[in-house]
Amino acid sequence: MEAKSAWPELTGKPAEKAREQIQAQCPEIVVHMVPEGSMVTMDFNEQRVRLFVKDGKVVREPRRC
């Protein structure tokens, strides 16, 4: 089975709940919470998921990046 790479169902959900769900499904992933509009590096790391957050909610589809 292919590893999950995106979680569109978490867009709009509370950020902490989204982090918990991703880590429960893929414990090898490091989840970073990033304020919406922040600058981030453009390097690819399949062990990282960024949660772009505004007002405590996920505002972009979380994906491996």
N, C-alpha and C positions, 0 to 999 in steps of 0.2 A: 504494500500500500504506500502511495506517495505521501510524503509529509505535507501537512497543511501549510500554506504560504500566505493566506489572507483570511481575515475575519470580518467580512462586510456586515454581519449581523450585530457587531458590537458598536457600530457607529450610532451615536446618540445615547449610549449607555453610560452609567457612572464609571469613571476611569478606574477606580480601585477594583470594582467587580470585573471589568474587562481584563485587567492585569491578572487577577486570580484565575479567570477562565483560560486565558492563553497559557499560563504556567501550568495549570492542571492538565491541559492537553499536550503540551510540549515542554516538559521540565528543563530541557537543555537550552531553552531560549531565555535571553536576558531582555526584560521589558523596560524601556525607558519612557518615562512620562515627560513630554515636552510641551511647554506652553505654545499654543497656536501662534504662528507668526515668527517663531524663533528660527535662527539660522542653525542648520545642521550640516554635518559633513556629507559628501556625496559618495563616500566609499560604500561598497556593498559588503554586508556581513550577514550571512544566512542564519546566524545565531542571535540576531537582534531584531526586535520589533519596537518601533517607536509608536507611542500613543500620543497623538496631538490632542491636547486638552484645552478646553475653554469652559470656565465656570463649572469645573469638576466633571465635565462630560467629554467623551471621545467625539471629535469633530471631523475626523478623516478615517477612511477605512484602514484599520491596522493591517500591516503586512510585513513580511520579512524584508529587511532592507540592509 
